[in-house]
Amino acid sequence: MCWRGTDHCNEILMTSPTFLPRAGETGSDGVLTLRTLPSVDALLNLPELQHAIAGHGRAPVKRAIQASLAALRKSLAADASSDDARMDRLLAAIDARLVADALPRLRRVFNLTGTLIHTNLGRSPLAETAIAALVDAARHPVTIEYQLASGERGERDEITEQLLCELTGAEAATVVNNNAAAVLLVLSALAAGREVPISRGELIEIGGSFRIPDIMAMAGCKLVEVGTTNRTHLRDYANAVNEHTAMLTRIHASNYAIVGFTASASEQELGALARENALPFFVDLGSGALVPFERYGLPHEQLPQESLRAGASVVSISGDKLLGGPQAGIILGKKSLIDRIRKHPLKRALRCDKLIVGALEATLRIYRDHADDPEQLASLLPALRLMNREPAAIRATGERLLPALRQAFGERAAVTLQASRSQIGSGSLPVDRLDSWSLVITPAGRRSGHGTAAIASALRALPVPVIGRVKDGAVWLDLRTLEQDTEFLQQLTHLKLSANA
Ligand SMILES: *Cc1c(COP(=O)(O)O)cnc(C)c1O
């Protein structure tokens, strides 16, 4: 039902409740006991439910009735005088269940957390052309593995390989499901059964139980720890290299920073050491920027082309972090190595589907056509656009929204506009933050812990749920990522703060 998108979700939520009867309208005094609970069929025939049946269909209403009756039976068994044991409450419970069931689990939300590329909220929004390519690939047969010129079978990778090589200077490229898969595949194809020296400072967890030592074990390689957490020198790697060594590796420290008394071998040095020993040198770069971030007033973020120039023979990056494309793991490097990676059986298991390939191609084309025009690039790629928004423009959005928010919260909370800092997220530029502005909602009264939770929960219950961040006794809504502010405003009339907030 709700697959028709956001508008339909709004409709479901905004027309709820669908059929609430007025008090006294249903049966004698409306009080129910275990013995007088109506049957499923009796409820299905109630005039009050006919509107819901027409709207939702008979099967969903029946399911909601069964679940609500079961819940009520349980509550009556525990407490025969339960407050829920009234006909109007039962109908309201059925209605709430119907609405909840009609909404998809994968909901569109407003991400006002202050983290631009939020892994739990789906990372990068896609460019319009990428969305169009994705929809096209979903709707029609496409040349995912087909060469139009010859009419013969083609390779999935051919669609993006040339673009990736042009953009990064790599000899060859292959694409899998995500960067975690890319790391697993590279290690499996190039290092299974052999040793891989890794700095102790790079034995990291990237999140969601993706830990380098575990991935190494999965890939069947032997991890050889070198150096220390804060300092690893070139000689540590040199001492670890022997006839069992498969390759040298550098894992980019993306979601943390080691600061202070630190040392690490440069990619140039590692590249040279790998070459001297005829070994591949693999760099897991993670974040995947393709253009210099200095252009946007941001700190330098290492580019895959820089790692390749420095001597990396294989580099892997994410498609949906700084690159701003769909979830993908992009592997770039020497043709001989990419060929070995492509032939590994895991490649087939980890491959991307046509929707992703289409969206990735469209995203890469934007880079190819506008790489030397930072403004144009930022206007076409939402991830870059959000990073590039001027604080003054964000503040102006806040000033537009402030009166409506104050009105929506009334006496319940004070709403102010305050300077704040956004972060890019997903392990990109972890220590550096972007100047931004936030609407700060501070609950009135003393029980502020309870108050902030109630406010955050009311915002999450809006037709398009609003996700903020609780900090310093207030709910912060960072406006850097709010581009559809009219839509945001319109739904504020549906804000329902519970009475005990
Ligand atoms: C994010 C990241 C990964 C995992 O990439 P996914 O695309 O999330 O699978 C691996 N390595 C590094 C260094 C990362 O930053």
The ligand as a MOL file (V3000), in Angstrom:
LIG
                    3D

  0  0  0     0  0            999 V3000
M  V30 BEGIN CTAB
M  V30 COUNTS 15 15 0 0 0
M  V30 BEGIN ATOM
M  V30 1 C 33.7100 2.8070 5.7290 0
M  V30 2 C 34.9400 2.0250 5.6090 0
M  V30 3 C 34.8980 0.6650 5.2480 0
M  V30 4 C 33.5900 -0.0410 5.0190 0
M  V30 5 O 32.9720 0.4680 3.8700 0
M  V30 6 P 31.4130 0.1680 3.5860 0
M  V30 7 O 31.1980 0.7920 2.2410 0
M  V30 8 O 30.6770 0.7900 4.6910 0
M  V30 9 O 31.2580 -1.3000 3.5610 0
M  V30 10 C 36.0760 -0.0120 5.1360 0
M  V30 11 N 37.2630 0.5920 5.3750 0
M  V30 12 C 37.3500 1.9010 5.7140 0
M  V30 13 C 38.6910 2.4970 5.9690 0
M  V30 14 C 36.1970 2.6590 5.8450 0
M  V30 15 O 36.2750 3.9440 6.1990 0
M  V30 END ATOM
M  V30 BEGIN BOND
M  V30 1 1 1 2
M  V30 2 1 2 3
M  V30 3 2 2 14
M  V30 4 1 3 4
M  V30 5 2 3 10
M  V30 6 1 4 5
M  V30 7 1 5 6
M  V30 8 2 6 7
M  V30 9 1 6 8
M  V30 10 1 6 9
M  V30 11 1 10 11
M  V30 12 2 11 12
M  V30 13 1 12 13
M  V30 14 1 12 14
M  V30 15 1 14 15
M  V30 END BOND
M  V30 END CTAB
M  END
